[in-house]
Amino acid sequence: MTDLELLEIKKKFADVGIDPDTKIILEKYLKVGDYDAKIEYWFWDGIYAFSLIFLKADVEHLEQSNLIKLIKEEISLTADFSISGTGKYLFLSYGYRSG
């Protein structure tokens, strides 16, 4: 991914909301297939987890099962996901553990 592509992806996710009690430990921008995404590793209320975030408009044409299959194939994840949508973003969270 070029620096320009990375900058464009970062712009897409610039206004992802963060709960005031949540601490983002790590964030990374990537492509999952043809789709721009952001991964956050976060801590909230004694829980650590990851969220893979997409723009809803980018992936809304995909069935949830097809999106999850794509994710598991592209980034070799075997975890189960909890899926939620907030505003214009779709969150697929996984890897929950207590801290």
Buried (B, 14 or more C-beta within 10 A) or exposed (E): EEEEEEEEBEEBBEEBEEEEEBEEEEBEBBEBEEBBBBBBBBBBEEEBBBBBBBBEEBBEEBEEEEBBEBBEEBBEBEEEBEEEEEEEBBBBBBEEEEE
